[in-house]
Amino acid sequence: MNQQNKIQNPAVKIQKTKEMNDRDFINDMLATEKYMTSAYSTALNEASYSDLYQDVLAIFNETQNCQRELFEIMFSKGWYGFEAADGQKLQQSHQQFQGYSNQFPYNHSNVQ
């Protein structure tokens, strides 16, 4: 992969040992939070009792916020990066999905 297409801060160096380091712990917590938000989302979709829904929603929001904070920590330390999207591919996808707007059952004149 071309380094120009990588979106990432300079990585904070961590000594590699047999023991888990800060990056390993945060990465494990991030994976757990991602799993939990997915599970809570399913629970929200299936909750029929309003009070239970509200309780799960509050827990979901807390979990989602924790996930975001962990991502931001990892990204700021250069431990989490991703590939930049190609502008031409973005434009092609936009045009493709904009063409689908005429299939929407509501007024699609407002769709951008």
C-alpha positions as CSV (number, residue, x, y, z in Angstrom):
1,M,0.0,0.0,0.0
2,N,1.2,3.5,-0.9
3,Q,2.1,5.5,2.3
4,Q,0.4,8.6,0.7
5,N,-2.9,6.8,0.9
6,K,-2.5,6.0,4.6
7,I,-4.4,8.2,7.1
8,Q,-2.5,7.8,10.4
9,N,-0.6,9.8,12.9
10,P,3.0,9.0,13.6
11,A,3.1,5.9,15.8
12,V,4.1,6.1,19.4
13,K,6.8,3.5,19.7
14,I,6.2,0.7,22.2
15,Q,8.8,-1.9,23.3
16,K,7.7,-5.3,22.0
17,T,7.7,-7.9,24.8
18,K,5.9,-11.1,25.6
19,E,3.6,-9.1,27.9
20,M,0.7,-7.1,26.7
21,N,1.5,-3.4,26.3
22,D,-0.7,-0.3,26.3
23,R,-1.5,-0.6,22.6
24,D,-2.6,-4.3,23.1
25,F,-4.8,-3.4,26.0
26,I,-6.5,-0.5,24.3
27,N,-6.9,-2.6,21.1
28,D,-8.6,-5.3,23.1
29,M,-10.9,-2.9,24.8
30,L,-11.8,-1.3,21.4
31,A,-12.7,-4.7,20.0
32,T,-14.8,-5.4,23.0
33,E,-16.6,-2.1,22.8
34,K,-17.3,-2.7,19.1
35,Y,-18.8,-6.1,19.8
36,M,-20.9,-4.7,22.7
37,T,-22.3,-1.8,20.6
38,S,-23.3,-4.3,17.9
39,A,-25.0,-6.6,20.5
40,Y,-26.8,-3.7,22.2
41,S,-28.0,-2.5,18.7
42,T,-29.6,-5.9,18.2
43,A,-31.2,-5.8,21.6
44,L,-32.6,-2.3,20.8
45,N,-34.1,-3.7,17.6
46,E,-35.8,-6.5,19.5
47,A,-36.9,-4.7,22.7
48,S,-40.7,-4.6,23.0
49,Y,-40.9,-3.1,26.5
50,S,-40.4,0.7,26.4
51,D,-38.6,1.0,29.8
52,L,-36.2,-1.8,28.9
53,Y,-35.6,-0.1,25.5
54,Q,-34.7,3.2,27.3
55,D,-32.3,1.4,29.7
56,V,-30.5,-0.5,26.9
57,L,-30.4,2.7,24.8
58,A,-28.6,4.6,27.6
59,I,-26.1,1.7,28.0
60,F,-25.7,1.6,24.2
61,N,-24.9,5.3,24.1
62,E,-22.3,5.0,26.9
63,T,-20.7,2.0,25.2
64,Q,-20.6,3.8,21.8
65,N,-19.0,6.9,23.5
66,C,-16.4,4.6,25.1
67,Q,-15.7,3.0,21.7
68,R,-15.2,6.4,20.1
69,E,-12.9,7.6,22.9
70,L,-10.7,4.4,22.5
71,F,-10.6,4.9,18.7
72,E,-9.5,8.5,19.2
73,I,-6.8,7.5,21.7
74,M,-5.5,4.8,19.3
75,F,-5.6,7.1,16.3
76,S,-3.9,10.0,18.1
77,K,-1.0,7.6,19.1
78,G,-0.7,6.3,15.5
79,W,-1.9,2.8,16.5
80,Y,-4.9,3.0,14.3
81,G,-4.9,4.0,10.7
82,F,-6.8,3.4,7.5
83,E,-6.5,3.9,3.8
84,A,-7.7,7.1,2.2
85,A,-10.5,6.7,-0.3
86,D,-9.7,7.3,-4.0
87,G,-11.6,10.4,-5.1
88,Q,-12.6,8.9,-8.5
89,K,-14.0,5.8,-6.8
90,L,-16.0,8.0,-4.4
91,Q,-17.5,10.0,-7.3
92,Q,-18.4,6.8,-9.1
93,S,-20.1,5.4,-6.0
94,H,-21.9,8.7,-5.5
95,Q,-23.3,8.7,-9.0
96,Q,-24.3,5.0,-8.8
97,F,-26.3,5.5,-5.6
98,Q,-27.7,8.9,-6.7
99,G,-29.2,7.0,-9.6
100,Y,-31.0,4.7,-7.1
101,S,-32.9,7.8,-5.7
102,N,-35.6,7.5,-8.4
103,Q,-36.6,4.2,-6.8
104,F,-37.4,5.7,-3.4
105,P,-41.0,5.7,-2.5
106,Y,-40.9,9.3,-1.2
107,N,-40.2,12.6,-3.0
108,H,-36.7,12.2,-4.3
109,S,-36.2,15.8,-5.5
110,N,-34.7,16.5,-2.1
111,V,-32.1,13.8,-2.3
112,Q,-28.6,15.1,-3.0
